[in-house]
Amino acid sequence: MSVTIRGNKELMAELERRLGRAAMQRISDRALQRGAEVFVNELKRQFETFRDTGESIKEITVSEPMWIGKVRTIKVYWKGPKDRYRIIHLNEWGTVTNPNPRGKGAIARAMRNCERAYREAIRQAIREGL
Protein backbone atom coordinates (compact mmCIF):
# COMPACT_ATOMS: atom_id res chain seq x y z
CA MET A 1 0.00 0.00 0.00
CA SER A 2 1.42 3.40 -0.92
CA VAL A 3 0.24 6.86 -0.04
CA THR A 4 0.73 10.00 -2.07
CA ILE A 5 0.76 13.28 -0.16
CA ARG A 6 0.08 16.31 -2.29
CA GLY A 7 0.94 19.88 -1.45
CA ASN A 8 3.92 18.97 0.70
CA LYS A 9 6.35 21.15 -1.25
CA GLU A 10 3.95 24.09 -1.14
CA LEU A 11 3.48 23.67 2.62
CA MET A 12 7.23 23.57 3.25
CA ALA A 13 7.79 26.60 1.02
CA GLU A 14 5.08 28.56 2.87
CA LEU A 15 6.48 27.63 6.29
CA GLU A 16 9.97 28.60 5.16
CA ARG A 17 8.64 31.92 3.87
CA ARG A 18 6.88 32.66 7.17
CA LEU A 19 9.49 31.40 9.62
CA GLY A 20 12.72 31.77 7.68
CA ARG A 21 15.27 29.24 6.52
CA ALA A 22 17.27 29.17 9.78
CA ALA A 23 14.17 28.55 11.92
CA MET A 24 13.01 25.77 9.61
CA GLN A 25 16.42 24.12 9.76
CA ARG A 26 16.46 24.37 13.57
CA ILE A 27 12.99 22.79 13.76
CA SER A 28 13.90 20.01 11.32
CA ASP A 29 17.17 19.31 13.16
CA ARG A 30 15.32 18.95 16.45
CA ALA A 31 12.78 16.65 14.78
CA LEU A 32 15.53 14.51 13.27
CA GLN A 33 17.28 14.22 16.63
CA ARG A 34 14.08 13.09 18.34
CA GLY A 35 13.40 10.58 15.58
CA ALA A 36 16.95 9.24 15.84
CA GLU A 37 16.52 8.89 19.61
CA VAL A 38 13.39 6.77 19.07
CA PHE A 39 15.20 4.60 16.53
CA VAL A 40 18.29 4.12 18.71
CA ASN A 41 16.15 3.06 21.68
CA GLU A 42 14.45 0.40 19.55
CA LEU A 43 17.79 -0.65 18.05
CA LYS A 44 19.26 -1.15 21.53
CA ARG A 45 16.21 -3.19 22.51
CA GLN A 46 16.69 -5.43 19.45
CA PHE A 47 20.42 -5.83 20.14
CA GLU A 48 19.68 -6.99 23.70
CA THR A 49 18.33 -10.27 22.26
CA PHE A 50 21.82 -11.42 21.22
CA ARG A 51 23.95 -9.43 23.64
CA ASP A 52 27.27 -10.94 24.70
CA THR A 53 29.56 -8.23 26.06
CA GLY A 54 27.25 -5.34 25.19
CA GLU A 55 29.90 -3.54 23.15
CA SER A 56 27.72 -3.34 20.03
CA ILE A 57 25.08 -1.53 22.08
CA LYS A 58 27.58 0.81 23.77
CA GLU A 59 29.12 1.86 20.45
CA ILE A 60 25.88 2.99 18.78
CA THR A 61 26.48 6.62 17.87
CA VAL A 62 24.23 9.30 16.39
CA SER A 63 25.74 12.03 14.22
CA GLU A 64 24.82 15.69 14.22
CA PRO A 65 22.34 16.77 11.52
CA MET A 66 24.09 17.30 8.19
CA TRP A 67 23.31 17.93 4.55
CA ILE A 68 23.66 15.00 2.17
CA GLY A 69 22.84 16.35 -1.23
CA LYS A 70 19.77 18.51 -0.67
CA VAL A 71 18.43 16.45 2.23
CA ARG A 72 18.98 17.06 5.94
CA THR A 73 20.12 13.76 7.49
CA ILE A 74 21.29 12.15 10.72
CA LYS A 75 23.41 9.00 10.62
CA VAL A 76 23.32 6.16 13.15
CA TYR A 77 26.62 4.29 13.16
CA TRP A 78 29.00 2.30 15.37
CA LYS A 79 32.13 3.96 16.73
CA GLY A 80 34.17 3.03 19.77
CA PRO A 81 37.27 1.36 21.14
CA LYS A 82 36.17 -2.19 20.26
CA ASP A 83 35.52 -1.38 16.56
CA ARG A 84 32.19 -3.19 16.48
CA TYR A 85 31.31 -1.61 13.14
CA ARG A 86 33.28 -4.44 11.53
CA ILE A 87 30.94 -7.18 12.72
CA ILE A 88 27.60 -5.35 12.56
CA HIS A 89 27.25 -6.26 8.88
CA LEU A 90 28.04 -9.90 9.66
CA ASN A 91 25.40 -9.97 12.41
CA GLU A 92 22.81 -8.37 10.16
CA TRP A 93 23.35 -10.53 7.06
CA GLY A 94 25.23 -13.62 8.21
CA THR A 95 28.28 -15.27 6.67
CA VAL A 96 28.92 -18.31 4.50
CA THR A 97 29.83 -20.44 7.51
CA ASN A 98 27.09 -18.99 9.76
CA PRO A 99 24.24 -17.86 7.50
CA ASN A 100 21.79 -17.30 10.38
CA PRO A 101 23.46 -15.65 13.40
CA ARG A 102 21.36 -14.82 16.46
CA GLY A 103 21.29 -11.13 15.55
CA LYS A 104 20.28 -11.59 11.93
CA GLY A 105 17.93 -8.83 10.80
CA ALA A 106 18.06 -6.85 14.06
CA ILE A 107 18.56 -3.50 12.33
CA ALA A 108 15.79 -4.18 9.81
CA ARG A 109 13.47 -5.27 12.65
CA ALA A 110 14.26 -2.11 14.60
CA MET A 111 13.49 0.04 11.56
CA ARG A 112 10.21 -1.75 10.95
CA ASN A 113 9.15 -1.72 14.62
CA CYS A 114 9.79 1.95 15.27
CA GLU A 115 8.46 3.36 12.01
CA ARG A 116 5.19 4.63 13.49
CA ALA A 117 6.83 5.95 16.68
CA TYR A 118 9.54 7.65 14.58
CA ARG A 119 6.98 9.49 12.47
CA GLU A 120 5.04 10.49 15.57
CA ALA A 121 8.20 11.84 17.25
CA ILE A 122 9.01 13.90 14.16
CA ARG A 123 5.44 15.16 13.90
CA GLN A 124 5.40 16.18 17.56
CA ALA A 125 8.79 17.93 17.36
CA ILE A 126 7.61 19.92 14.34
CA ARG A 127 4.40 20.92 16.12
CA GLU A 128 6.38 22.08 19.15
CA GLY A 129 8.69 24.07 16.91
CA LEU A 130 5.83 25.89 15.23
C-alpha positions in Angstrom: 0.0 0.0 0.0 1.4 3.4 -0.9 0.2 6.9 0.0 0.7 10.0 -2.1 0.8 13.3 -0.2 0.1 16.3 -2.3 0.9 19.9 -1.4 3.9 19.0 0.7 6.3 21.2 -1.3 4.0 24.1 -1.1 3.5 23.7 2.6 7.2 23.6 3.2 7.8 26.6 1.0 5.1 28.6 2.9 6.5 27.6 6.3 10.0 28.6 5.2 8.6 31.9 3.9 6.9 32.7 7.2 9.5 31.4 9.6 12.7 31.8 7.7 15.3 29.2 6.5 17.3 29.2 9.8 14.2 28.6 11.9 13.0 25.8 9.6 16.4 24.1 9.8 16.5 24.4 13.6 13.0 22.8 13.8 13.9 20.0 11.3 17.2 19.3 13.2 15.3 19.0 16.5 12.8 16.7 14.8 15.5 14.5 13.3 17.3 14.2 16.6 14.1 13.1 18.3 13.4 10.6 15.6 17.0 9.2 15.8 16.5 8.9 19.6 13.4 6.8 19.1 15.2 4.6 16.5 18.3 4.1 18.7 16.2 3.1 21.7 14.4 0.4 19.5 17.8 -0.7 18.1 19.3 -1.1 21.5 16.2 -3.2 22.5 16.7 -5.4 19.4 20.4 -5.8 20.1 19.7 -7.0 23.7 18.3 -10.3 22.3 21.8 -11.4 21.2 24.0 -9.4 23.6 27.3 -10.9 24.7 29.6 -8.2 26.1 27.2 -5.3 25.2 29.9 -3.5 23.1 27.7 -3.3 20.0 25.1 -1.5 22.1 27.6 0.8 23.8 29.1 1.9 20.4 25.9 3.0 18.8 26.5 6.6 17.9 24.2 9.3 16.4 25.7 12.0 14.2 24.8 15.7 14.2 22.3 16.8 11.5 24.1 17.3 8.2 23.3 17.9 4.6 23.7 15.0 2.2 22.8 16.4 -1.2 19.8 18.5 -0.7 18.4 16.5 2.2 19.0 17.1 5.9 20.1 13.8 7.5 21.3 12.1 10.7 23.4 9.0 10.6 23.3 6.2 13.1 26.6 4.3 13.2 29.0 2.3 15.4 32.1 4.0 16.7 34.2 3.0 19.8 37.3 1.4 21.1 36.2 -2.2 20.3 35.5 -1.4 16.6 32.2 -3.2 16.5 31.3 -1.6 13.1 33.3 -4.4 11.5 30.9 -7.2 12.7 27.6 -5.4 12.6 27.3 -6.3 8.9 28.0 -9.9 9.7 25.4 -10.0 12.4 22.8 -8.4 10.2 23.3 -10.5 7.1 25.2 -13.6 8.2 28.3 -15.3 6.7 28.9 -18.3 4.5 29.8 -20.4 7.5 27.1 -19.0 9.8 24.2 -17.9 7.5 21.8 -17.3 10.4 23.5 -15.7 13.4 21.4 -14.8 16.5 21.3 -11.1 15.5 20.3 -11.6 11.9 17.9 -8.8 10.8 18.1 -6.8 14.1 18.6 -3.5 12.3 15.8 -4.2 9.8 13.5 -5.3 12.6 14.3 -2.1 14.6 13.5 0.0 11.6 10.2 -1.7 11.0 9.1 -1.7 14.6 9.8 2.0 15.3 8.5 3.4 12.0 5.2 4.6 13.5 6.8 5.9 16.7 9.5 7.6 14.6 7.0 9.5 12.5 5.0 10.5 15.6 8.2 11.8 17.3 9.0 13.9 14.2 5.4 15.2 13.9 5.4 16.2 17.6 8.8 17.9 17.4 7.6 19.9 14.3 4.4 20.9 16.1 6.4 22.1 19.2 8.7 24.1 16.9 5.8 25.9 15.2 
